[in-house]
Amino acid sequence: MKALTYHGSKDVRFDTVADPRLQDAEDIIIKVTATAICGSDLHIYRGKIPGMETGDILGHEFMGVVEDVGHDVKGLKKGDRVVVPFVIACGECFFCNRSLFAACEDTNTGRGAIINKKSARPGAGLFGYSHLYGGYSGGQAEYARVPKANTGPILIPDFLNDEQVLFLSDILPTGYQAALNARISSGSTVAIFGAGPVGLMTAMCARFLGAETIFMVDESNYRLEFAKKTYGVIPINFSVVDDPAEYILENTQNRGVDATIDAVGFEAKGSAVETVLTNLKIEGSSGKALRQCIAATRRGGVVSVPGVYAGFIHGFLFGDAFEKGLTFEMGQTHVQRYLPELLQHIANGLMKPEVIISHRMNLGEIVKGYEIFEKQQDFCRKVILTP
């Protein structure tokens, strides 16, 4: 089959690779009908994620039609349409039994790839996201093996098309969990840092949960304008506004918002220290977006972090967070927990995640798709690809 493979920083190739095969009784093989490029894929593309090996198949947002089924798989059969969560969870361990699927103890065989043994151990295995998370082949391919199929894939009804449901694989439940973690309810004020796909999904979910005022911070005018038009956000371009947090304070009676959401993560441009550490191949995060979140959140408020972080954070203002009595909610998304209700919201027309799609391409054009998305060319918001 053909698939996108990793060969180093900004070197991905659409190669011919071996077809996937059943390896476990709970596996399925799917023929991919739609896949997408995620903002967190760009961390890999830029060479920022440890544990990547030459030839690894990328991609964790995908769906398709079941082609083959292991003999212990229940509820799925050949010909079924499914969306696959990016988190691989066993459904039976201590954490899965508490609906903490991203903390699954049994699916990450790559924990030995940890560079710093004092660091927290990674949780569940992830599709297409390095050997630090199990080394599972991803879904930017013509076919994909899906382990633990009794806990992962969700069956899609025929009346919904691929574009309507594809983002159930990652960015929609990620945005939803971020908004829930921010404790958004009717009348809430919130500031979202980052207007990429996760930031846009978070804005949609914040509105769905009843947020009254949403500030959105980014440097991309076209993405901010889209968010303003689509979700009614108050846009703040940080290339024009030097201190977004100060602007937010000035427009909230100097209190700050009820919650902030960091949908940027560790690649926010920041300190010289971060640059040095990156050059030395030591994982480091500037924490610039996180510092802005702390400053913009009112006393007793919440900072929600769906953005990916790696390694150390420099200049973390813990004293400020303590003084303000802030609550922090963060982590990988427990996708499986939210899929049934989110699918229902889409089916009822209450959520339309597909509106953020800007580019539809053939899978064979995926290398070009990465370049367009990474450089934000042609007003790119989200790229989806079909074989």
N, C-alpha and C positions, 0 to 999 in steps of 0.2 A: 504494500500500500504506500501511499504518499503521506508524509507528515512533516511538520515543522520541527527541525532539530537545532539544538544549541551547539555552538562551536567557539564561543568566547564573546567578549563584550562587543555588542552591536554586530555580531556575526551569527545570524540565524539563516538556516537553509531549508528549502522545501525538497526533501530527499525521499528516495525510495527506501523503505525499511521493512523489516519482517512484519507480517500480519500478526495481530494479537491472537492469543489462544486461551482457552479456559485453563486455569491453573488450580482452581479451588472449587469445591462443590457449590459455593454461594456466588460464584462469578457469573456475569453475563457478558456477552460481546454485543456491542451496538454498532450499527452503521450510522455514522454521524451525519445529521441532516443540517445542523447549524452550530456554529461555534463563534466565539467572540474574543477580542483582545481586551484584556483587563488592565487597568492602571497599574496593578501590582505586577503584571507581566513585564512592565517597563523596568522595574527594579532588576529583574533577571536580565533583560535585554541590555541594560547599562552595566552589567557585570557586578552588581551590588550584593547579590545573594550568594552566600557560601554554599558549598556542597553540590554545585552544578558540575556535570561531567559532559564531555564531548559526546554528542549523539543523543542526549536526553530529549525526549519529545515534550514539547511545551503545551500549555493550555489547560485551564481549569473551568472554563465556562462553555459547556457543550450539552447537546441533547441529540437524540436520534431514535432509531427503530431497532428493537431487539432482534438480533440475528441468531444467537445461540444462548442456551441457558444451562447452567450447572444443575445437577440432579437434586440439590437441596434448596434451590430457589423456589420461593412460594409467591404466588400472586402475580407473577409476570410470565409471559410466554412470547414465543417468536411472533413478530409483527406488532407488538405493543410499542406505542410512542412514549418515551420517557425523557424527563429532564434529570440530569445527574448533579447532585450537590458537590461542590468542590471539596468538602470535608468527607473523608472516608471514615465511617464509624461502625463499630461492631454491633451496637445495639444491646449489648449484654453486660458490659463491664460496670464497675462502680460509678463512673461518670456518665456513661450512656443511660444508666438506670435513673439518673437525676436530670436527664435531658440536657446534659452538658456534652454534647456530641463532639465539639471541637477539642475536648480534653480526653477523648477516647484513649484508653491504655493499651489497646491491642493491635492497632493498625499501623503504627509508626515503627517500622523496622530499621529506620535510619538514625535512631538516637545516638548511635556510636559515632556519627559524623560531627557531633558537637565539638567545637574548637575549644571553648572555655568551659571546663568541667564544673566550674562554680556557677555557671549560668543555669537558669531554669530549663528543665528538659522540655523540648517541644512536645506538643500534644498529639492530636490525631494525624494520620497520614493525609496528605493533600495531593491532588492530581497535578502533575506537571510542575512541581515546585521544589525541586532539588532533593538530594539524598538526605538532607537534614530532616525532611518530612516524608521519608520513606522511599524516595526514588521512583514513585509511580509514574508511568507514562501518561501524558496528558491527552487532551481531546482536540487539539488543533491538528486533526488527522482525519483520514477517511473512515477508520474504524478505531474502536477503543475497547479495552478490557475494563470492566467495572466490577471491582471486588465488593463484597458485603452487600450484595444487591437486595437483600431482605430489609436493609436499613436505609439504603440510600435513594435510589431512583424513585421518582414519583410519576405515576401514570397520568397521561394528558388526554383529556377528552378530544374527540375529533373536531368539535366546533371551534376550538382555539388553534390559531396558527402558530408556527414556530416563533415568530417575532414577538408575539404577545407573551410567551412563557419562558423564553430562553434565559432571561435574567433572573429567574428563580434559582438558577445554578449558583449565583454568588451575589451580585451587586444589589438586587432587590432585598433579599433577607439581610444582607449586611447593612443597608440603609435603614431597614426596619428595626433591627436590633439596636443600631446606633441611636435611633429616635426613642425607642423604649428605654434604653439605658439612660438617656437624658431626662427621663421622666416627664416627657412632654404630654400635656393635656390641654383641654380647652382654655384658651387665653394665654398660653405660655409665650415667653419671648426666648428666642434662640439665635445663636450666631453659628454659622457653619463655615469652617475654614477649608477651602478647597471646592472648586466648581467642576471637578472631574466627574466621571460616571457615578462614583459612590456618593459624592457630594450632592449630585442632582437627585439620586434616588432618596437620599436622606431628606432633602427638601420636600420631595413628594410625600414621603411618609410623615414628616413633621406636620404638613398641612392636613394629611389624612387624620392624624391624631388630635388636631385642633389647635395647632400653634397659631397665634394671632400675628406675631411679628417675627420675621426671619431676616436676619442680616446674612449676607454671603460674601466671603472674602476670597479674592483670587486676583491674578494679574492678567487674566484673559478676558478682554472686553466682550468678545463674541459669546463666550460661555456665560458670563455674567448677564448679558442682555437676554440670552435664551432663558436663564433661570428667572429673570425678572418678568419676562413675558409669560412664561409657563407656570411658575409657582409663586409669583408675586413677591419675590425677595427684594430686599433693599441691597443693591450691589455696592461693594466697596472694593475698588481697585487699589491694591497696595503698592503699585508702581506710581500711583498718584497721591494716595493718602499714606503718609509716612508711618503713622501709628494707628492701624485699624482699631485696636482695643480702645484707644483714647476717643476715637470717633464714636464707637459704640457706647462708651460711658457718657459722652456728651449728649447722646440721644436716648438715654434711659435714666434721666434725672441723676446722673453720676452714680447709679447703683450697679449697673451692669445687667446682663441678661440672666434669665433663670438657668440657662444651660448653654454650654458651648460644645461643639462637635468638631474634633480634629480629623478631618477626612483627607489630610495631606500625608502625614507620617514622616518617616525618617529622612526623606530626600528634600525636605524643605531647606532652601538655601539658608546657610547660617554661618557659624564661626569659622575662623581660620584653623582652629583646633580640629574641626571635623575634616577639613581638607587635608591636613597633615596625616590624620589617622587613616583616611581613605588611601592616601598615597603609600602608607605603610602596610596596607591590607588589613588594618584593624578596624573592626566594625564600630562605627560611631554615628550618633545622630545629634544634630544641632539643637533640636528641641525648640526651634524658633516658633513654629506654629503652636506648640504646647504652651510656651511662655505667654503667647498672645491670648490663648484660651484662658489661662489662669487670671490674666489681667482683666479680661472682659466679662468674667463671670461674677455675679453678685455674691455677697456673703451667703453661705448656706446653699449655694447652687451646685450644679453638677457639671463635670467635664467628662464627656463621652469620647472615647478614642477608638474608631474603627480603622484608622489609618495604620499601615504596617510600620512597625519599628524594629530596629535590629541593634543589638549590642547596647552600648552605653549612651546616655543622654547627657549632654554638657550644659551646664548652667541651669539645671532644673531648680526652679524657685520653690523648694519645699516649704520654706518658712512662710512665704506669701500664701501658699495653699493652706497651711495650718492656720494662719491668722484669719483667713476668710472662712474657715470651716467647710472647705470644699469636699465633695464626694467625687471620686474617680471611678468610672466604669469603662472597661476596655476588654479587648481580646478578640480572638478569631470568632467567627460567627457560628452559632449552633444551628446551622441551616435547616436540618431535618425538623427541628422544633417548630419552625414557622411555615413550612411548605404548605400544609393543608389549608390554613387560613388565608395565606397569600394567594394561593391558586383560586380559592373561592372569591376573593376580592377582585381578581382579574376577570373571572368568569361572570361576575355581576356587574362588570364595567366600572367598578369603583377605583381601580388602579389601572393605569395605562403606561407601564414602564417603557414600552417600545417607542414612545415619542422622542426619546433622546437619541435614537439611531440617526446618524448622519451619513454613514458610508456602508453600502452593501457591495461586497466583492466576492469573487470566486476564490475558493480556498487556494488555488494556484497562485493568486496574487498576494498571499499573506505577508511575504517579506516586504512588499511595497506598503501593505497595510500598517505594518509596524513602523515604518519610516514616517508615514503620514501622521499616525497617532502620536508618535514620540515628539515630532517637530510641530505638532498642532497645525498642520497645513490644511488648506482648503476647508477651514472652519470645522475641523474634525471634533466631534464629541464622542462618538462610539462607533466602532467598526464591527460589523458582523460578516461572517463568511460562510458560504455554502459550497459543498463539494460539487 
